[in-house]
């Protein structure tokens, strides 16, 4: 079996393990045109002219545009900046669609597998726009250190983990000794001071505002501003409760000073996420990995968006403010302990691939072959 991937830097090492088995497609426009020529594609010039305004690519690049608008709001509102970017991404997607179809047609379906990083934005989501039965494997960081998600269905909220408690309860019994012992340590892009916290608080881990987990899988909280406004409303309703927020360490644009201060809302951007979880009474998240980390430390979790761990008895999922209010006031609720251990034991011992993008085991491709054949 051979594998085909794009030249994303994060995927570089997949092409270094067994170079003769991995085809790497360069995604800059000049390289795509050269590759089309090598594969004897007809009418390349007309493809370039048509591709600049290829309306069929609008949805493919929507996530890229959204990310730029969120990450660089002042710069990307300038037509001089956003228009060339949109034209470039449209042309890139249009040409890549054509090239991928040619490469897929040149390889039998059972002899070539697509290796896709995440798959939610261009260019990697172009793999799913190609009408072919070639197998696809989606790859993303795992939930714990030195792990990856390698899944034939998708990653994060789109992955193949069953959402039924019974599945995990029917697995071989796991114990605490079978669970991970460490959680991710996320490096701060900005320096923040340590914030002293009260003994009793609810923890709200923010996500990167442009995260596709929010854009694609969050139905009623669409932005971190929506999340913040929700917290403000509950802080006003329950002045005796403390609400602690930590913004995502990778995001450089804090909203801490954007809203009027309240005594019972505290930003703890300089504090350890692990300690914030351990000392919290409750963790409320959209669909962050922090929710799984909170389960590891035995904390009750409420999710507000689609998450791969939205399982009855494991977490509580609030689809609106009324449900969230109900769950917050039910202070005695805890996850079913056996289900918690079984779920964590399964994802650690069975689901997650042990290795990371920068240090892939030598048998990685063999493991992927086993996954696609399951």
N, C-alpha and C positions, 0 to 999 in steps of 0.2 A: 504494500500500500504506500502511495505517495501522499504528501500533504501540500496544500497551497495556502499561503498567507500573504498579507500585505507587509510593507516595509516599516511597520510601526516600530519605534525604538524599543518599546516595552516587550515586543515579541521577538527581538533580535536573536536571543539564545535558542529559540526553537529551531532556527536555521543552522545553528552551530553544532548540534548534537550529532546528526547524521545528514551532512550536507547533500548527499546524493538522493535523499528521500524528501527533501523540502524545497518546494518552488517558492521563491520570494518575488512578489510582484512590486516593482517600484511604482509609487503613486503620484509622482510629480508629472505634470502634463506632458512635458517633452519625452520622458521615459515611456509614458503610455503610448504616445504616437509612434515612437520607435518600435515598441513591442507589437503594435498593430501592424506596422510595416513588415516586421520579421515574420509575422504569422499570415502575411499575404491578404490582409483585410482590404477589400475594395472600397473605393470612394472615401478615403481617409479625410481628404480636405473638406468634403461636404459634411462629414461627421463633425468636424471641428466647427464649421460655420453653424450648423444646426444645433450643436451641443451647447453653445453659449446661452441659448434661450430654450433649452429642452425642458418644457413644463412638467414632464413626467418625473423629473428629479427634484421637484419642489419639496415634496414630503421627505425625501431622503436627506436633504440638507437642512431641514427645519430645525433639527436639534443643534446643529452647528451654529446656526444664526442665533438661536435662543441663548446658547452658551456665551457667545460674544456679547450679546446685548446685556446679559446679566453681569458678566465679568468685567466688561469695559464699557459701561453705560455712556460715559461722556464722549469717548472716542468713537464708539460704534454708531452713535446717532448722526455722525457726519456722513453725508452722502458720498463725499470724496473717499471715505474709508469703506463704508458698508457696500456700496454698489460694486466696486471691483472685486471685493471678497465674495459676494454672492455670485457674480459672473464666473469667477474662478472655480468655486465649489460646484456650480452647476455643470460647467464644462468637464471638470474632473470626474464627476459622478456619471455623466453621460458617456464619456469615453471608457471609463472603467467597466460600466455595464456591458458595453460591446466587447471589450477585451476579455472579461471574465467568461462571457458566453462562449467565445471562441476557445478559450483554454479548457473550459468544461467539456465542450463537444469533442475536443482532441483527446480526452481521457475517459475511459469507461467509468461508470458510476461507482462500481465496487472497487476501483483502483485509485481513486482520488478523494481525499477528505479535505474540506475547507477548515482551516484554523482561524477562528474569528475572535478578536479581542473585544469583549463586551457585546458588541453588535447593536448598540442603540443609536450611534451617530455615524455619519459618513467619515471615512470610506467604508468602514466595516459593515454597516448595515446594507451595503450594496450586494453583499453575498446573498441576502434573503430576497433580493429583487430579481435574481436570476432564476428562471423557470427550468429547474433541473432537479433530479433526484439524488445528486451527489450528497454524501453525508456532511453534516455541519457539526462542528464542536465549538462551543462558546467558552471563552477563558477569561477569568477575572481574578483579582485578589480574593483569597479566602477569608473566613470570618475570624481566624486566629493567626498568630505569627507563623511565617514560613509555610503557609498553605495557599492553595489555589482552588477555585471552582473550575472544574472542567466538566461541562454538561452539554448533552446533545439537544437540550430544549432551550436553554438560555441561562442567564445568571441573575443573582439576587432575587427580586420578586418574580422573575420569569423562569426560575430554575425548576428542576423536576422533583424537588423534595415533596413528598406527599404532605397534604394538609390535613390528614385525618389522624387523630390521636391513636386510633387502633393499630395503625401500621407500626408505630414505634413501640407500642406496648406488646406487640407480637414478636418483636425482635429478641435475640438472645439477651439475657439480663446483663446490664452494665452496672458498675458501681462507681463510686466517687473516684476510685483509683484509675478508672478508664477515661477520665475527662481531662481536657487541657488544663494546664496550670498557669498559663500566661495569657495576657490580652495584648492587643496592638498598642504600641507607644507611638503616638502620632506627633511628628515634629511640628513645632510652631513656626509659621511663616513670619509672625510678628512677636515681639516680646511684650508680655503682660505681667503685672505684679500678681502675687498670690493674694487671694481674697479670703479673709476669715469668714466662716459660715456658721449659721445657727445649727443647733443639734438636730432639728427636725425640718426637712425640706423635701420638695418634689424636684427632681432633676429633669431638665429638658435639654438634651443634646441637639444642637442645630446641625444641619447638613450643609454641604456646599450648595449655595442657592441655585447654581446651574446644573446640579446633579440630575442626571436623567432618571434616577430613582424617583425624583419628585415630579418631573415633567411627565413621565410616562405612567407612574404607578401611584400617584397621589391624587385623589379625586376631589377632595374639598379643601385641602390646604395646598395651594399651588406655589406659594413663595414663602421665604422666611419672614417677610413682613406680615403675611397672613398668620403665620405661626406666632409671631410676636404679638399681634393684635389679639389673638385668642388668649395668650397668657395674660395680657393686660386686663382683659375682661374678667378672667377668673381671679386675678389678684385683687381687682376692685370688689368682686363679689365675696371673696374670702380673705379679708385683711389679716386674719389670724394665721394664715398659712404662708409659708415661704416658698418662693419659686426661684430656683437657681438655673441659670442658663450658661451653657458653654458653646460658643460659636466654633465652627469647624476649624481646626488648626491650619488647614491648607488655604483658607480664604483670607484675603488680605484686607477686605473692606468691612470693618466692624460696624454694626448698627447700634452699638451700645449707647452712643450719644445722640441717636436720632429721635428718641422718644423721651418724654418727660420722666424723670426718675420717680420711682415708687419705693417705699421702705421695704416692701416685701418682695421685690424683684431684684435679684443680684446677678451680675455677670461674673463668672469665674473662669475667664479665658486663660488665666495663668495657672490654674489648678490642674492636678493630675486627673485625667478622666477616670482612671481606675478608682481613685479615692473618692471622687464625686459619686460614682456608682455605689461603692461600698457603704458610704455614709448616708445615702438617700433613703427616704421612706418608700419612694415610688419613682419609677422612671417612665416618662412619657415621651415617645418618639414617633416620628412619621414612619419610617421603615429602616432606620439606621442599623448598622452592625452593632452599635452600642446596645441595642435591644437584646441581642444574643449574649453579649458580654454581661448584661444585667442578669440574665437567666443563670449564667455561670455562677454569679455571686448570690443567687437565691433571692433576687429582688422581684417584686411584682412589676409587671410591664403592661403598659397600655400603648397600643399602636393606633395611629390615625390614618395610615395609608396601607396599601397592599404590601405585605411582607411575606417572605418565605416561612416565617415562624408564626403566622397568624393561624394558630391551632387552638381550638376550644379546649380549655383546661390548662393551656400553657401560658397564653397571654389573653388579654381582653382587647378587643378591637372596637374602637369607637368610630362610628360612621358620621356622627354629628355632635354638636355641642351638648345636646340633651343627654346622649349616652355617656359622653365624657364626664359630665357633671355627676351622673349616677355612679360611674366607676370611681371617681375621685373620692366621693363621700363614703364608698364601701371600703373602709380602711382595713378591714380584717381579711380581705381576699388575698390568697396566695396561690401560685401555680400548684397543680397536682405534683407532688414530689417525685413519684415514680416516673411520671411522664416527662418531667424536667430532666431527670437523669438519663432516661432512655433517648430522648431527643438529642441531647448534647453528646451522649455516647455514640449515637449513630452518625451524626455529622462529623464527629472527630475521627472515628475509627473506620467508617465505611464510605462516607460521601466525599469528604475533602481530600484533595491530592496533596501529599506532603512534599513540598518543594516550593520554590518561589521563582519569580521571573529572572532574578539575577543569579540563581543557583539551582538550575534544573538537574535532577538526577539523570544519569546516563540512560536509564530505561524509560524515560518519559514518553517517547513515541510508542513504545510497546504497551505502556499503560493506557495511552489514548486509544490504541487499536482495540484493547479489551473493552474500553468504555463504549465505543461505537458499535461493537458487536453484541452488546448486552441486549 
